[in-house]
Amino acid sequence: MILEVAILDVIPGEAEKFEHAFSTAQKIISSMPGYISHQLQKCLEKDNRYILLVNWEKLEDHTEGFRKSPEYQDWKALLHHFYEPFPEVEHYVRVGL
């Protein structure tokens, strides 16, 4: 399993619109092959910051399957105009301790 992590800084004053758009967008990502689960959390210290955590079966499910899909264009149209700056996305794998 791969964990996608994105820290999302939303343009000040746009949080409510972003959350509404995300409620629609999450239906897109959750329908993708290899998707396991996701959560969106809002930062307590910075009112316009969110963290998006998405679990994928494998890295390519996100980087190839989702990002190169027609559905990703819908995701972008719904969400990408809310970010300033544009988020860096990282992928993590559990360490077997």
N, CA, C and O atoms as a DFTB+ gen file, in Angstrom:
388 C
 N C O
     1  1       0.851      -1.185       0.000
     2  2       0.000       0.000       0.000
     3  2       0.891       1.241       0.000
     4  3       1.934       1.268       0.653
     5  1       0.473       2.251      -0.728
     6  2       1.169       3.530      -0.849
     7  2       0.277       4.620      -0.264
     8  3      -0.931       4.646      -0.497
     9  1       0.893       5.516       0.496
    10  2       0.170       6.667       1.039
    11  2       0.586       7.916       0.281
    12  3       1.755       8.300       0.289
    13  1      -0.371       8.540      -0.366
    14  2      -0.169       9.841      -1.026
    15  2      -0.464      10.925       0.005
    16  3      -1.489      10.881       0.686
    17  1       0.439      11.896       0.116
    18  2       0.285      12.987       1.071
    19  2       0.387      14.311       0.318
    20  3       1.365      14.560      -0.386
    21  1      -0.624      15.149       0.471
    22  2      -0.613      16.473      -0.146
    23  2      -1.050      17.498       0.883
    24  3      -2.127      17.382       1.468
    25  1      -0.212      18.503       1.102
    26  2      -0.595      19.623       1.953
    27  2      -1.173      20.688       1.032
    28  3      -0.509      21.170       0.114
    29  1      -2.421      21.041       1.298
    30  2      -3.178      21.923       0.413
    31  2      -3.389      23.271       1.091
    32  3      -4.105      23.369       2.088
    33  1      -2.768      24.298       0.549
    34  2      -2.993      25.660       1.024
    35  2      -4.021      26.305       0.106
    36  3      -3.758      26.571      -1.067
    37  1      -5.186      26.546       0.665
    38  2      -6.309      27.096      -0.089
    39  2      -6.272      28.620       0.003
    40  3      -5.946      29.178       1.051
    41  1      -6.601      29.272      -1.073
    42  2      -6.632      30.730      -1.115
    43  2      -7.521      31.237       0.022
    44  3      -8.649      30.768       0.172
    45  1      -7.029      32.190       0.826
    46  2      -7.829      32.703       1.944
    47  2      -9.220      33.151       1.485
    48  3      -9.376      33.808       0.456
    49  1     -10.211      32.778       2.272
    50  2     -11.594      33.115       1.967
    51  2     -12.302      32.111       1.078
    52  3     -13.501      32.245       0.832
    53  1     -11.582      31.103       0.589
    54  2     -12.156      30.124      -0.333
    55  2     -12.391      28.756       0.310
    56  3     -12.773      27.812      -0.381
    57  1     -12.172      28.635       1.612
    58  2     -12.239      27.330       2.273
    59  2     -13.606      26.666       2.122
    60  3     -13.688      25.476       1.820
    61  1     -14.660      27.419       2.328
    62  2     -16.000      26.833       2.236
    63  2     -16.285      26.330       0.822
    64  3     -16.845      25.248       0.651
    65  1     -15.904      27.106      -0.186
    66  2     -16.101      26.680      -1.579
    67  2     -15.244      25.454      -1.892
    68  3     -15.683      24.534      -2.582
    69  1     -14.002      25.457      -1.368
    70  2     -13.119      24.314      -1.568
    71  2     -13.736      23.044      -0.973
    72  3     -13.772      22.005      -1.632
    73  1     -14.213      23.124       0.251
    74  2     -14.799      21.954       0.901
    75  2     -16.014      21.437       0.124
    76  3     -16.210      20.228       0.003
    77  1     -16.813      22.345      -0.391
    78  2     -17.966      21.942      -1.198
    79  2     -17.500      21.232      -2.477
    80  3     -18.035      20.186      -2.845
    81  1     -16.511      21.807      -3.139
    82  2     -15.985      21.197      -4.366
    83  2     -15.354      19.838      -4.066
    84  3     -15.487      18.898      -4.850
    85  1     -14.672      19.743      -2.934
    86  2     -14.042      18.474      -2.583
    87  2     -15.074      17.385      -2.339
    88  3     -14.832      16.217      -2.643
    89  1     -16.218      17.758      -1.794
    90  2     -17.261      16.752      -1.560
    91  2     -17.704      16.102      -2.875
    92  3     -18.097      14.935      -2.892
    93  1     -17.640      16.852      -3.963
    94  2     -17.925      16.291      -5.286
    95  2     -16.720      15.529      -5.815
    96  3     -16.857      14.420      -6.332
    97  1     -15.534      16.130      -5.684
    98  2     -14.314      15.538      -6.234
    99  2     -13.972      14.195      -5.595
   100  3     -13.416      13.321      -6.260
   101  1     -14.293      14.021      -4.324
   102  2     -13.928      12.768      -3.671
   103  2     -14.633      11.570      -4.301
   104  3     -14.139      10.446      -4.212
   105  1     -15.759      11.796      -4.922
   106  2     -16.458      10.711      -5.615
   107  2     -15.656      10.251      -6.831
   108  3     -15.710       9.083      -7.216
   109  1     -14.910      11.184      -7.430
   110  2     -14.076      10.848      -8.591
   111  2     -12.923       9.954      -8.159
   112  3     -12.726       8.871      -8.711
   113  1     -12.163      10.413      -7.170
   114  2     -10.969       9.658      -6.771
   115  2     -11.334       8.297      -6.189
   116  3     -10.621       7.317      -6.405
   117  1     -12.427       8.232      -5.460
   118  2     -12.792       6.966      -4.823
   119  2     -13.276       5.920      -5.821
   120  3     -13.405       4.746      -5.472
   121  1     -13.544       6.329      -7.047
   122  2     -13.988       5.385      -8.067
   123  2     -12.832       4.839      -8.913
   124  3     -13.055       4.016      -9.801
   125  1     -11.613       5.283      -8.647
   126  2     -10.476       4.908      -9.481
   127  2      -9.909       3.540      -9.108
   128  3      -9.890       3.165      -7.936
   129  1      -9.447       2.796     -10.120
   130  2      -8.803       1.507      -9.833
   131  2      -7.585       1.700      -8.918
   132  3      -6.796       2.626      -9.110
   133  1      -7.446       0.830      -7.940
   134  2      -6.316       0.891      -7.028
   135  2      -6.528       1.780      -5.822
   136  3      -5.722       1.768      -4.892
   137  1      -7.611       2.555      -5.824
   138  2      -7.937       3.408      -4.686
   139  2      -8.354       2.536      -3.506
   140  3      -9.100       1.571      -3.670
   141  1      -7.861       2.888      -2.306
   142  2      -8.255       2.172      -1.093
   143  2      -9.104       3.063      -0.191
   144  3     -10.220       2.695       0.178
   145  1      -8.576       4.236       0.163
   146  2      -9.302       5.132       1.064
   147  2      -8.656       6.511       1.024
   148  3      -7.562       6.690       0.489
   149  1      -9.361       7.481       1.602
   150  2      -8.784       8.825       1.701
   151  2      -9.373       9.545       2.902
   152  3     -10.406       9.159       3.450
   153  1      -8.674      10.610       3.289
   154  2      -9.214      11.524       4.283
   155  2      -8.664      12.915       4.018
   156  3      -7.511      13.092       3.623
   157  1      -9.518      13.882       4.247
   158  2      -9.156      15.287       4.146
   159  2      -9.304      15.872       5.538
   160  3     -10.359      15.754       6.161
   161  1      -8.238      16.505       6.026
   162  2      -8.290      17.093       7.355
   163  2      -7.893      18.560       7.270
   164  3      -7.042      18.949       6.469
   165  1      -8.537      19.367       8.123
   166  2      -8.279      20.804       8.159
   167  2      -7.345      21.122       9.314
   168  3      -7.509      20.598      10.416
   169  1      -6.373      21.974       9.062
   170  2      -5.403      22.368      10.065
   171  2      -6.046      23.301      11.097
   172  3      -6.818      24.193      10.747
   173  1      -5.722      23.083      12.353
   174  2      -6.248      23.943      13.417
   175  2      -5.483      25.262      13.522
   176  3      -6.061      26.294      13.863
   177  1      -4.192      25.225      13.229
   178  2      -3.369      26.426      13.376
   179  2      -3.453      27.365      12.176
   180  3      -3.344      28.582      12.332
   181  1      -3.643      26.817      11.001
   182  2      -3.710      27.629       9.773
   183  2      -5.048      27.357       9.106
   184  3      -5.261      26.283       8.544
   185  1      -5.933      28.316       9.167
   186  2      -7.331      28.140       8.759
   187  2      -7.506      27.725       7.296
   188  3      -8.507      27.101       6.944
   189  1      -6.550      28.065       6.456
   190  2      -6.708      27.759       5.037
   191  2      -5.869      26.552       4.601
   192  3      -5.708      26.328       3.402
   193  1      -5.327      25.764       5.553
   194  2      -4.485      24.608       5.214
   195  2      -5.240      23.311       5.491
   196  3      -5.922      23.156       6.504
   197  1      -5.085      22.394       4.546
   198  2      -5.659      21.043       4.638
   199  2      -4.564      20.037       4.337
   200  3      -3.548      20.366       3.724
   201  1      -4.786      18.812       4.774
   202  2      -3.922      17.713       4.359
   203  2      -4.826      16.640       3.755
   204  3      -5.858      16.274       4.316
   205  1      -4.403      16.158       2.604
   206  2      -5.122      15.083       1.923
   207  2      -4.246      13.837       1.981
   208  3      -3.089      13.853       1.561
   209  1      -4.811      12.772       2.504
   210  2      -4.136      11.484       2.599
   211  2      -4.933      10.476       1.787
   212  3      -6.123      10.275       2.030
   213  1      -4.275       9.841       0.821
   214  2      -4.957       8.855      -0.025
   215  2      -4.142       7.576      -0.011
   216  3      -2.936       7.594      -0.257
   217  1      -4.800       6.478       0.275
   218  2      -4.158       5.164       0.213
   219  2      -4.458       4.522      -1.142
   220  3      -5.608       4.424      -1.569
   221  1      -3.387       4.093      -1.796
   222  2      -3.456       3.428      -3.090
   223  2      -2.845       2.036      -2.962
   224  3      -1.984       1.805      -2.113
   225  1      -3.287       1.126      -3.794
   226  2      -2.696      -0.218      -3.789
   227  2      -1.230      -0.153      -4.196
   228  3      -0.380      -0.782      -3.565
   229  1      -0.930       0.607      -5.252
   230  2       0.459       0.766      -5.692
   231  2       0.645       2.172      -6.272
   232  3      -0.323       2.835      -6.645
   233  1       1.887       2.608      -6.340
   234  2       2.216       3.967      -6.781
   235  2       1.600       4.294      -8.139
   236  3       1.057       5.381      -8.334
   237  1       1.685       3.362      -9.063
   238  2       1.196       3.596     -10.421
   239  2      -0.313       3.813     -10.487
   240  3      -0.809       4.427     -11.431
   241  1      -1.038       3.319      -9.501
   242  2      -2.479       3.575      -9.483
   243  2      -2.754       5.072      -9.390
   244  3      -3.739       5.567      -9.937
   245  1      -1.872       5.786      -8.691
   246  2      -2.017       7.238      -8.595
   247  2      -1.341       7.948      -9.759
   248  3      -1.971       8.733     -10.468
   249  1      -0.043       7.665      -9.953
   250  2       0.745       8.438     -10.912
   251  2       0.386       8.152     -12.365
   252  3       0.453       9.049     -13.207
   253  1       0.015       6.946     -12.660
   254  2      -0.331       6.584     -14.038
   255  2      -1.847       6.488     -14.226
   256  3      -2.421       7.140     -15.099
   257  1      -2.479       5.665     -13.393
   258  2      -3.908       5.408     -13.554
   259  2      -4.766       6.640     -13.344
   260  3      -5.552       7.007     -14.217
   261  1      -4.622       7.281     -12.195
   262  2      -5.464       8.442     -11.892
   263  2      -5.025       9.678     -12.656
   264  3      -5.837      10.309     -13.332
   265  1      -3.766      10.025     -12.557
   266  2      -3.306      11.287     -13.154
   267  2      -3.379      11.312     -14.675
   268  3      -3.395      12.391     -15.267
   269  1      -3.424      10.176     -15.305
   270  2      -3.508      10.137     -16.770
   271  2      -4.908       9.768     -17.251
   272  3      -5.109       9.467     -18.428
   273  1      -5.863       9.794     -16.341
   274  2      -7.231       9.414     -16.696
   275  2      -8.055      10.638     -17.095
   276  3      -7.722      11.760     -16.713
   277  1      -9.125      10.430     -17.857
   278  2     -10.047      11.532     -18.152
   279  2     -10.684      12.100     -16.882
   280  3     -10.984      13.292     -16.811
   281  1     -10.888      11.245     -15.887
   282  2     -11.491      11.697     -14.633
   283  2     -10.612      12.714     -13.911
   284  3     -11.115      13.578     -13.193
   285  1      -9.301      12.609     -14.104
   286  2      -8.380      13.559     -13.464
   287  2      -8.629      14.979     -13.974
   288  3      -8.443      15.944     -13.233
   289  1      -9.041      15.108     -15.211
   290  2      -9.352      16.439     -15.747
   291  2     -10.535      17.055     -15.005
   292  3     -10.560      18.262     -14.766
   293  1     -11.500      16.240     -14.648
   294  2     -12.636      16.719     -13.848
   295  2     -12.176      17.114     -12.447
   296  3     -12.602      18.138     -11.913
   297  1     -11.302      16.296     -11.853
   298  2     -10.718      16.583     -10.534
   299  2     -10.003      17.932     -10.565
   300  3     -10.210      18.776      -9.693
   301  1      -9.161      18.124     -11.577
   302  2      -8.423      19.385     -11.724
   303  2      -9.374      20.570     -11.840
   304  3      -9.174      21.594     -11.188
   305  1     -10.397      20.434     -12.661
   306  2     -11.345      21.534     -12.870
   307  2     -12.069      21.902     -11.575
   308  3     -12.368      23.071     -11.334
   309  1     -12.343      20.912     -10.759
   310  2     -13.045      21.168      -9.496
   311  2     -12.147      21.804      -8.435
   312  3     -12.615      22.640      -7.662
   313  1     -10.858      21.424      -8.382
   314  2     -10.036      21.749      -7.219
   315  2      -8.801      22.611      -7.445
   316  3      -8.448      23.401      -6.570
   317  1      -8.141      22.488      -8.573
   318  2      -6.814      23.087      -8.705
   319  2      -6.795      24.611      -8.622
   320  3      -5.763      25.183      -8.272
   321  1      -7.871      25.269      -8.925
   322  2      -7.886      26.738      -8.862
   323  2      -7.960      27.269      -7.427
   324  3      -7.859      28.478      -7.215
   325  1      -8.133      26.389      -6.444
   326  2      -8.198      26.808      -5.040
   327  2      -6.825      26.923      -4.381
   328  3      -6.717      27.521      -3.310
   329  1      -5.772      26.368      -4.987
   330  2      -4.490      26.237      -4.306
   331  2      -3.537      27.394      -4.599
   332  3      -3.385      27.833      -5.739
   333  1      -2.897      27.872      -3.522
   334  2      -1.848      28.890      -3.654
   335  2      -0.911      28.765      -2.458
   336  3      -1.281      29.147      -1.348
   337  1       0.281      28.243      -2.662
   338  2       0.860      27.742      -3.913
   339  2       0.315      26.358      -4.260
   340  3      -0.396      25.732      -3.474
   341  1       0.666      25.907      -5.448
   342  2       0.224      24.581      -5.866
   343  2       0.927      23.542      -4.997
   344  3       2.130      23.653      -4.760
   345  1       0.198      22.536      -4.519
   346  2       0.777      21.581      -3.569
   347  2       1.806      20.638      -4.186
   348  3       1.720      20.247      -5.350
   349  1       2.770      20.298      -3.359
   350  2       3.695      19.222      -3.690
   351  2       3.095      17.949      -3.131
   352  3       2.636      17.916      -1.989
   353  1       3.099      16.902      -3.938
   354  2       2.535      15.619      -3.529
   355  2       3.690      14.637      -3.324
   356  3       4.589      14.537      -4.159
   357  1       3.652      13.923      -2.216
   358  2       4.660      12.919      -1.927
   359  2       3.979      11.584      -1.664
   360  3       2.799      11.521      -1.321
   361  1       4.753      10.524      -1.833
   362  2       4.237       9.172      -1.635
   363  2       5.099       8.464      -0.583
   364  3       6.323       8.597      -0.566
   365  1       4.433       7.717       0.283
   366  2       5.104       7.055       1.391
   367  2       4.722       5.583       1.424
   368  3       3.647       5.181       0.980
   369  1       5.648       4.795       1.969
   370  2       5.413       3.373       2.175
   371  2       5.713       3.069       3.641
   372  3       6.655       3.615       4.216
   373  1       4.923       2.214       4.225
   374  2       5.085       1.860       5.636
   375  2       6.416       1.149       5.858
   376  3       6.830       0.298       5.071
   377  1       7.060       1.518       6.935
   378  2       8.317       0.890       7.324
   379  2       7.981      -0.289       8.236
   380  3       7.229      -0.146       9.200
   381  1       8.537      -1.435       7.923
   382  2       8.247      -2.635       8.713
   383  2       9.108      -2.717       9.963
   384  3      10.137      -3.392       9.973
   385  1       8.692      -2.037      11.001
   386  2       9.432      -2.084      12.269
   387  2       8.833      -3.105      13.206
   388  3       9.324      -3.284      14.321
